Structure formats: C-alpha cells, structure tokens
Amino acid sequence: MWIIVLLILFIAPVPTQATPTPIACPKSRLTVGEWARVTYDHRLNVRPTPSTQQARIGEISTGKHVELLELGPCADGYWWWQIEFDGRTGWIAEGATEDQAWLEPRGLLALQTDPDQIERLYRVDQDGTPIERADCMRPPDDYTRARWGFATFNRRTIAMLEQAQRIYTAQGGLFRLEDQVVQGSYTPGLSASFGTHDGGGAIDLSVRDRDRFAVMNSEILPLLDALRTAGFAAWLRAPNELYAGSAIHIHAITIGDQEASEAARAQMDGVFGYLRGFNGLPQPEGQDPIPDAYGDPVICEWMIADGFPDQRAFSD
C-alpha cells in the first residue's frame, strides 16, 4: 500500500505558479525631446534602471523641470523616462494615472532676454515664440486653512508661496519667505490694511534683514519677480506710502483666490489693479491710477483660463 501511495505522489503533476499579469500603463502625456515638470507635493525618485526594485540614486522635487531623453518600458504600472541627473542618466516614473501624474508636460523650453535685460526660462512654441514663464504653475484648488510662519493662509496660497520660494532661491535669493511674514490672510478689522487681508490670498512680507534690521534692497526686485511668476499681484510699499508711519514691506495678493476680499480682488483686476498695469492703490476721485513701478504683470496660461488675463488693453 505504501508503495502505491508513493507512486501516486511521484507521478502526480506538480502545480505550476501562475505568471502574474503585467499591470497596464495609462496613455503617456509626455513626448521625447520635450520637457516635463514634477507636480505639486511630490518628490520623484530617480533610479539607475526603470524599476521600483532598484535603489534610488536621487530625487527631484516639486516644480523642477527635466528633459525627456528616452521613453523606456512600462514597468510596475508606470511609464519610465530617461533623464540626465547629476551628470549621469537615470530613470523616473511618469505616474499611475493621468489624474495622479507625477510629471506634467511642459513642451519646449528656451532662455529669453526680457526688457529688463534679465535672461529667463520660458515655455515656447515650435517657432521659439514665448508662451509663458517656465515657472508658471497652476496652484492647487485647496482652501483648507493652515499655519505658515506665524500666520494663517489657505493651502492654495501656501503652495504659491512655496513656488515663489523655489524661484527666488534658484536666483540666489537670501530670504526665507516663511520668516519674513508680517501679516497673513483672514485678519479682518485692521484699518491699516484697507480690507485687503480680510479674506484669503493676502500676505505682507518684510524686506529687512532679521538680524540687523537693515532693508535688503538687492533682494526686493528678485523677490517681487518670483512672487509675480508664482501668481501674485505684488508690489513694494515704500515707507509712509500707505499712511504716515507705514513701514516698508512687500504686499501681495494671489491671483484668482476664491476667498479674497472685495478690496483684494480690486487690487487684482479693478480699475487700479495689477492686471491693468497699476499699483493696486485706489486714488481720490478724478485722479488717474498710478502705473506699476515694477514692470508688466506676469501672465500665466492658468490665469487666462481662470478669467484673469492681461487687462492693460482695457485701461486706455
């Protein structure tokens, strides 16, 4: 009997392990030879080969651009792209779905010299015509309130401030914006603010060195430019400009904030507003608005799509 049992075990077929079904990849939105950018709130791992099983060789954070050298395989449910990283090639994953992509397409990028003789990176069309600043980035539609520095903002504003910090730091900026906050959003009842801080999207930043209290004049224009590129209507308010004894600071309002006060919204696109080429300060009846002393408004495609285009043509 034992011999029969052994024979049955010997000749019985050994079950085979099922081959796992490969995970399909969504259709890619990216193109070889163009650029992509890491989306909000992501730190994208760089791998030596196109596989999550490989130890990372580095990471790329939110807002960084990468040139797409080669499309690799669909592996682990992601399309993989070859990029140059720290002088060598590496691989990054595009993301799981179109709605949860870790990379967004940016097309072609090229340096352009602006009227202020500063060279900046732009997204351009096939003919090299500028479309928008490369660092234009749609903010998240998140109005949850949170602390940033000592003040309260919505997360949309915080994301835009963090983008401004990235732009400003890349230009060699010395300020840490979170340390320079002197007034946040949602602070009603302050007559000195004229109601602009009553709702969301408003911030005032000091331009003084925290240790010496000296005005950092060389930091003002780069910081204004970074804030404007990140989506703020931003100006320097000189000493005594608002009222006798008012301190020097940068005042900024996020473009398109759904919780902005009426006074803040007027500074965006009102008759004396940023998008019309003015300094955001209302003037006595019969007097013309004051032209913006800090250059043209920075217009991003997301602003136009949300109903906030360049309105200077309507100001004549």
PLY file of the C-alpha trace (Angstrom):
ply
format ascii 1.0
element vertex 316
property float x
property float y
property float z
element edge 315
property int vertex1
property int vertex2
end_header
0.00 0.00 0.00
2.78 2.41 0.87
4.38 1.64 -2.48
1.14 2.63 -4.28
0.91 5.90 -2.35
4.50 6.77 -3.18
3.92 6.00 -6.84
0.85 8.27 -6.91
2.83 11.10 -5.30
5.67 10.58 -7.70
3.58 10.66 -10.86
1.13 13.36 -9.72
1.64 16.62 -11.65
3.36 19.40 -9.72
1.19 22.55 -9.69
2.81 25.45 -11.54
2.86 29.01 -10.18
0.66 31.38 -12.17
2.51 34.05 -14.14
1.48 37.48 -12.76
-0.49 39.60 -15.19
1.51 42.71 -16.15
-0.01 46.00 -14.94
-1.05 48.10 -17.92
0.20 51.68 -18.16
-2.08 54.62 -18.93
-1.50 56.55 -22.11
1.51 58.83 -21.68
1.06 62.59 -21.99
4.78 63.24 -22.46
6.99 63.47 -25.56
10.63 62.51 -26.12
12.82 65.58 -26.61
10.48 67.88 -24.68
10.38 68.85 -21.01
8.29 67.74 -18.06
7.89 69.07 -14.53
7.33 67.38 -11.18
3.81 68.16 -9.97
2.74 69.59 -6.60
3.58 67.77 -3.39
5.76 65.12 -4.98
9.39 64.13 -4.60
10.15 61.89 -7.56
12.76 59.16 -7.10
15.48 58.76 -9.71
16.50 55.13 -10.33
19.53 53.68 -12.16
17.22 51.43 -14.23
13.47 51.61 -14.99
12.26 49.65 -11.96
10.98 50.40 -8.48
13.08 47.45 -7.29
16.28 49.47 -7.78
17.66 51.71 -5.04
17.21 55.37 -5.87
20.18 57.48 -6.89
18.48 60.78 -6.07
15.19 62.65 -6.12
13.57 65.57 -7.92
11.14 67.80 -6.04
8.02 69.78 -6.93
8.47 72.38 -9.66
11.71 71.01 -11.12
11.97 70.59 -14.91
13.56 67.57 -16.59
14.34 66.97 -20.26
12.91 63.69 -21.54
15.73 61.83 -23.30
14.11 58.46 -23.96
10.86 56.60 -23.30
11.56 53.34 -21.51
9.34 50.36 -20.76
6.02 50.10 -18.98
7.13 48.51 -15.70
5.44 48.27 -12.30
2.42 50.02 -13.83
4.32 53.17 -14.86
5.93 54.52 -17.99
9.62 55.21 -17.35
11.58 58.12 -18.78
15.31 58.54 -19.06
16.71 61.88 -17.91
20.08 63.39 -17.10
20.68 63.70 -13.37
23.84 64.99 -11.66
25.93 64.37 -14.77
24.64 60.84 -15.45
21.48 59.27 -16.78
18.69 58.00 -14.57
15.07 56.88 -14.83
11.88 58.38 -13.39
8.29 57.13 -13.41
5.55 59.22 -15.01
2.79 58.31 -12.56
-0.08 55.94 -12.09
-2.94 57.76 -13.87
-3.48 60.98 -15.78
-5.27 62.45 -12.75
-2.44 61.42 -10.41
0.58 62.01 -12.65
3.91 62.80 -11.04
5.09 64.55 -14.21
3.26 67.12 -16.29
4.15 68.02 -19.90
5.83 71.39 -20.45
6.71 71.21 -24.15
9.76 73.17 -25.31
11.76 75.49 -23.05
14.20 78.22 -24.06
16.00 81.16 -22.48
14.75 84.62 -23.44
16.15 88.07 -22.61
13.42 90.26 -21.12
13.17 94.06 -21.44
14.91 94.40 -18.07
17.90 92.59 -19.69
17.48 89.56 -17.41
17.61 86.16 -19.08
14.70 83.92 -18.02
13.44 80.49 -18.98
10.20 80.40 -21.00
7.93 77.76 -22.42
7.95 78.39 -26.18
6.14 77.18 -29.28
7.76 75.40 -32.23
8.89 78.77 -33.66
10.53 79.81 -30.38
7.84 82.37 -29.53
7.37 82.67 -25.75
4.12 81.30 -24.33
4.65 81.83 -20.61
7.35 81.80 -17.96
8.59 78.25 -17.43
7.96 78.61 -13.70
4.28 79.46 -14.14
2.49 76.71 -12.20
-1.23 76.31 -11.57
-1.85 76.30 -7.81
-3.91 73.54 -6.20
-7.59 74.24 -5.62
-7.27 73.76 -1.86
-8.77 76.30 0.53
-8.05 74.39 3.73
-6.58 76.84 6.23
-3.18 76.18 7.79
-0.37 77.99 9.60
2.64 79.11 7.62
5.18 81.02 9.63
3.19 82.67 12.42
0.15 83.48 10.22
-2.85 81.71 8.69
-3.32 81.12 4.96
-5.21 78.70 2.76
-3.18 75.87 1.23
-3.55 77.37 -2.24
-1.68 80.47 -1.05
0.93 78.37 0.77
1.60 76.35 -2.40
2.11 79.59 -4.34
4.44 80.96 -1.67
6.47 77.75 -1.79
6.70 78.07 -5.58
7.84 81.69 -5.19
10.48 80.50 -2.73
11.78 77.93 -5.24
12.01 80.56 -8.00
13.61 83.16 -5.75
16.12 80.71 -4.23
17.16 79.49 -7.68
18.06 83.11 -8.48
20.30 83.29 -5.40
17.75 84.89 -3.07
18.73 85.19 0.60
15.34 85.46 2.31
13.37 82.54 3.70
9.88 83.81 2.96
8.28 82.00 5.86
10.48 84.03 8.21
9.55 87.35 6.57
5.77 87.21 7.07
4.42 90.29 8.88
0.73 89.80 8.07
-1.25 86.85 6.76
-4.76 86.28 5.44
-8.10 86.18 7.28
-7.26 89.12 9.57
-10.34 91.37 9.42
-10.76 94.61 11.28
-7.31 96.07 10.60
-7.92 99.56 9.22
-4.30 99.90 8.08
-4.86 97.04 5.60
-7.91 98.68 3.95
-9.70 95.31 3.98
-7.26 93.54 1.68
-6.35 90.98 4.36
-9.93 90.30 5.46
-10.19 87.19 3.26
-7.83 84.72 1.62
-4.79 85.12 -0.60
-3.19 88.16 1.09
0.29 88.43 2.59
2.75 91.13 3.67
6.46 90.36 3.77
9.24 92.27 5.48
12.23 93.25 3.32
14.50 93.80 6.31
17.30 91.55 7.47
16.09 89.88 10.66
19.42 90.27 12.46
20.47 93.79 11.52
17.00 95.18 10.64
18.54 96.77 7.56
16.49 96.96 4.36
17.82 94.36 1.88
17.44 96.49 -1.23
19.13 93.97 -3.53
16.52 91.34 -2.63
13.42 93.37 -3.44
13.22 93.09 -7.24
14.10 89.35 -7.42
11.53 88.64 -4.73
8.82 90.66 -6.47
9.56 88.87 -9.73
9.39 85.45 -8.05
6.08 86.28 -6.38
4.58 87.55 -9.63
5.72 84.47 -11.54
4.17 82.26 -8.84
0.84 84.03 -9.37
0.77 87.03 -7.02
-0.06 90.64 -7.66
2.88 92.01 -5.70
4.36 95.44 -5.05
6.81 97.11 -2.70
5.11 99.55 -0.34
7.59 102.29 0.49
7.81 103.91 3.95
4.87 106.29 4.54
3.27 105.32 1.21
0.05 103.99 2.74
-0.21 106.39 5.67
2.12 108.39 7.89
4.46 105.97 9.60
3.66 102.92 7.46
6.64 100.57 7.21
8.41 99.39 4.07
7.20 95.92 3.03
6.03 93.81 0.11
2.28 93.45 -0.25
0.95 90.57 -2.36
-2.44 89.13 -3.36
-2.88 85.76 -5.05
-4.50 85.91 -8.48
-7.87 84.17 -8.54
-8.30 83.37 -4.85
-11.97 82.45 -4.34
-11.89 83.73 -0.76
-10.26 87.08 -1.47
-11.96 90.13 -0.01
-13.53 92.70 -2.31
-10.66 95.08 -1.60
-8.09 92.41 -2.51
-9.97 91.44 -5.66
-9.94 95.10 -6.73
-6.14 95.09 -6.43
-6.04 92.18 -8.89
-8.26 93.40 -11.72
-10.01 96.57 -10.58
-9.56 99.91 -12.33
-6.34 100.45 -10.34
-5.34 96.79 -10.29
-2.25 94.78 -11.13
-3.63 93.14 -14.28
-4.37 96.61 -15.67
-0.78 97.74 -15.10
-1.30 99.80 -11.94
0.00 99.73 -8.38
-3.15 98.48 -6.68
-3.80 101.64 -4.67
-7.14 103.48 -5.14
-6.86 107.17 -5.88
-9.12 110.08 -4.96
-12.00 110.67 -7.37
-10.83 112.41 -10.52
-7.23 111.20 -10.26
-5.78 108.55 -12.52
-4.46 105.23 -11.17
-0.71 105.10 -10.57
1.29 102.98 -13.05
3.05 99.92 -11.68
6.67 100.91 -10.98
7.84 97.27 -11.01
7.16 96.28 -14.60
4.49 94.44 -16.52
2.26 91.84 -14.90
3.43 88.25 -15.35
0.63 86.42 -17.16
0.43 82.62 -16.96
-1.85 80.40 -19.01
-3.71 79.20 -15.92
-4.63 82.81 -15.09
-6.13 83.33 -18.54
-8.06 80.05 -18.29
-9.46 81.16 -14.91
-10.62 84.54 -16.24
-7.66 86.70 -15.24
-5.92 87.76 -18.49
-3.70 90.76 -19.15
-6.18 93.65 -18.94
-3.89 96.54 -19.82
-5.66 96.96 -23.16
-8.82 97.96 -21.24
-7.03 100.65 -19.25
-6.53 103.20 -22.02
0 1
1 2
2 3
3 4
4 5
5 6
6 7
7 8
8 9
9 10
10 11
11 12
12 13
13 14
14 15
15 16
16 17
17 18
18 19
19 20
20 21
21 22
22 23
23 24
24 25
25 26
26 27
27 28
28 29
29 30
30 31
31 32
32 33
33 34
34 35
35 36
36 37
37 38
38 39
39 40
40 41
41 42
42 43
43 44
44 45
45 46
46 47
47 48
48 49
49 50
50 51
51 52
52 53
53 54
54 55
55 56
56 57
57 58
58 59
59 60
60 61
61 62
62 63
63 64
64 65
65 66
66 67
67 68
68 69
69 70
70 71
71 72
72 73
73 74
74 75
75 76
76 77
77 78
78 79
79 80
80 81
81 82
82 83
83 84
84 85
85 86
86 87
87 88
88 89
89 90
90 91
91 92
92 93
93 94
94 95
95 96
96 97
97 98
98 99
99 100
100 101
101 102
102 103
103 104
104 105
105 106
106 107
107 108
108 109
109 110
110 111
111 112
112 113
113 114
114 115
115 116
116 117
117 118
118 119
119 120
120 121
121 122
122 123
123 124
124 125
125 126
126 127
127 128
128 129
129 130
130 131
131 132
132 133
133 134
134 135
135 136
136 137
137 138
138 139
139 140
140 141
141 142
142 143
143 144
144 145
145 146
146 147
147 148
148 149
149 150
150 151
151 152
152 153
153 154
154 155
155 156
156 157
157 158
158 159
159 160
160 161
161 162
162 163
163 164
164 165
165 166
166 167
167 168
168 169
169 170
170 171
171 172
172 173
173 174
174 175
175 176
176 177
177 178
178 179
179 180
180 181
181 182
182 183
183 184
184 185
185 186
186 187
187 188
188 189
189 190
190 191
191 192
192 193
193 194
194 195
195 196
196 197
197 198
198 199
199 200
200 201
201 202
202 203
203 204
204 205
205 206
206 207
207 208
208 209
209 210
210 211
211 212
212 213
213 214
214 215
215 216
216 217
217 218
218 219
219 220
220 221
221 222
222 223
223 224
224 225
225 226
226 227
227 228
228 229
229 230
230 231
231 232
232 233
233 234
234 235
235 236
236 237
237 238
238 239
239 240
240 241
241 242
242 243
243 244
244 245
245 246
246 247
247 248
248 249
249 250
250 251
251 252
252 253
253 254
254 255
255 256
256 257
257 258
258 259
259 260
260 261
261 262
262 263
263 264
264 265
265 266
266 267
267 268
268 269
269 270
270 271
271 272
272 273
273 274
274 275
275 276
276 277
277 278
278 279
279 280
280 281
281 282
282 283
283 284
284 285
285 286
286 287
287 288
288 289
289 290
290 291
291 292
292 293
293 294
294 295
295 296
296 297
297 298
298 299
299 300
300 301
301 302
302 303
303 304
304 305
305 306
306 307
307 308
308 309
309 310
310 311
311 312
312 313
313 314
314 315
